Amino acid sequence: MSINELQDEVVEEFSDFEDWMDKYQMLIDLGNDLDALDEKYKNEQNIIDGCQSRVWLQCDNIDGKLVFTADSDALIVKGIIALLIRVVSNHTPQEILDADLYFIEKIGLREHLSPTRSNGLLAMVKQIKAYALAYNLK
């Protein structure tokens, strides 16, 4: 599936809920479903600066596609990173660089996050794009 198809799928799933408490619960469930990040990747190199809670993001280039794995010590933040990597993982660096991650606005995520979580979300997107740029230049 393309990044936009995955984004549309996320928007569709979140449109099933009107109440933001239900949407937060969905984020928590997504975080709980996230595969565990190997302890060796929970290091300073993989910590995302700008997040109030601790978020680790690992990126591997497998056959020209970037595969992301992540973890966080905060439930909602773990759900947010799970949502991001669901959309961008298994795509080429160029596809990720070209992507307009519109689903964040469409599901109302940014407006329903505290300022510190919103900054963290931006830091996560920035780090994903930085990995894509680095692998694109190789």
C-alpha positions as CSV (number, residue, x, y, z in Angstrom):
1,M,0.0,0.0,0.0
2,S,1.1,3.5,-0.7
3,I,1.7,6.0,2.1
4,N,-1.4,7.9,1.1
5,E,-3.5,4.7,1.1
6,L,-2.3,3.9,4.6
7,Q,-3.1,7.5,5.7
8,D,-6.6,7.2,4.3
9,E,-7.0,3.9,6.2
10,V,-6.0,5.6,9.5
11,V,-8.4,8.6,8.8
12,E,-11.2,6.1,8.1
13,E,-10.5,4.2,11.4
14,F,-10.4,7.3,13.5
15,S,-13.6,8.6,11.9
16,D,-15.5,5.8,13.5
17,F,-15.1,7.6,16.8
18,E,-16.5,11.0,17.6
19,D,-15.4,11.2,21.2
20,W,-11.7,12.0,21.8
21,M,-11.6,9.7,24.8
22,D,-12.3,6.9,22.4
23,K,-9.6,8.1,20.0
24,Y,-7.1,8.3,22.9
25,Q,-8.0,4.7,23.8
26,M,-7.4,3.7,20.2
27,L,-3.9,5.3,20.4
28,I,-3.2,3.4,23.6
29,D,-4.3,0.2,22.0
30,L,-2.0,0.8,19.0
31,G,0.8,1.4,21.4
32,N,0.1,-1.8,23.3
33,D,0.1,-3.7,20.0
34,L,3.4,-2.3,18.9
35,D,6.1,-5.0,18.7
36,A,8.6,-4.7,21.5
37,L,11.8,-2.8,20.6
38,D,14.9,-4.8,21.2
39,E,16.7,-3.5,24.3
40,K,19.9,-2.9,22.3
41,Y,18.1,-0.1,20.4
42,K,17.0,1.7,23.5
43,N,20.1,3.9,23.5
44,E,21.0,7.6,23.4
45,Q,21.5,7.5,19.6
46,N,17.8,6.4,19.1
47,I,16.2,8.8,21.5
48,I,14.1,11.5,19.8
49,D,15.0,15.0,21.1
50,G,12.1,17.2,21.7
51,C,9.8,14.6,23.3
52,Q,9.0,15.1,26.9
53,S,8.6,11.4,27.4
54,R,11.3,9.0,26.2
55,V,10.8,7.8,22.6
56,W,13.3,5.5,20.8
57,L,13.2,5.2,17.0
58,Q,15.2,2.6,15.1
59,C,15.5,2.7,11.4
60,D,16.8,-0.1,9.2
61,N,17.2,-0.1,5.4
62,I,16.0,-3.5,4.2
63,D,16.2,-4.0,0.4
64,G,15.9,-0.2,-0.2
65,K,12.9,0.3,2.1
66,L,13.1,1.8,5.5
67,V,11.7,-0.3,8.3
68,F,11.0,1.6,11.6
69,T,10.7,0.1,15.0
70,A,10.0,2.2,18.1
71,D,9.0,2.3,21.7
72,S,8.1,4.9,24.4
73,D,7.6,5.0,28.1
74,A,4.3,6.9,27.7
75,L,1.2,5.1,26.5
76,I,-0.4,7.7,24.3
77,V,3.0,8.7,22.9
78,K,3.7,5.0,22.1
79,G,0.4,5.0,20.2
80,I,1.4,8.1,18.2
81,I,4.8,6.6,17.2
82,A,3.0,3.3,16.3
83,L,0.6,5.2,14.1
84,L,3.5,7.1,12.4
85,I,5.6,4.0,11.7
86,R,2.5,2.2,10.5
87,V,2.1,4.8,7.8
88,V,5.8,5.3,6.7
89,S,7.5,1.9,7.4
90,N,8.3,-0.3,4.4
91,H,8.6,2.6,2.0
92,T,11.6,4.0,0.1
93,P,13.4,7.0,1.5
94,Q,12.2,9.1,-1.4
95,E,8.5,8.1,-0.8
96,I,8.9,9.1,2.8
97,L,10.5,12.4,1.9
98,D,7.8,13.2,-0.6
99,A,5.0,12.3,1.8
100,D,2.7,14.9,3.1
101,L,1.6,13.3,6.4
102,Y,-1.9,14.8,6.2
103,F,-3.6,12.2,8.4
104,I,-2.2,14.0,11.5
105,E,-4.4,17.0,10.7
106,K,-7.4,15.0,9.3
107,I,-7.8,13.0,12.5
108,G,-7.4,16.1,14.6
109,L,-4.4,14.7,16.4
110,R,-2.3,17.8,16.7
111,E,-5.2,20.0,18.0
112,H,-6.0,17.4,20.7
113,L,-2.5,17.0,22.1
114,S,-0.9,19.1,24.8
115,P,1.7,21.5,23.5
116,T,4.5,19.3,24.8
117,R,3.0,16.2,23.0
118,S,2.4,18.2,19.9
119,N,6.1,19.3,19.9
120,G,7.0,15.6,20.4
121,L,4.9,14.6,17.4
122,L,6.7,17.2,15.3
123,A,10.1,15.8,16.6
124,M,9.0,12.3,15.6
125,V,8.1,13.3,12.1
126,K,11.3,15.3,11.8
127,Q,13.4,12.3,12.9
128,I,11.6,10.0,10.4
129,K,12.3,12.5,7.6
130,A,15.9,12.8,8.7
131,Y,16.4,9.0,8.5
132,A,14.8,9.1,5.0
133,L,17.1,11.9,3.9
134,A,20.2,10.2,5.3
135,Y,19.4,6.9,3.5
136,N,18.4,8.7,0.3
137,L,21.8,10.3,0.1
138,K,23.7,7.0,0.5
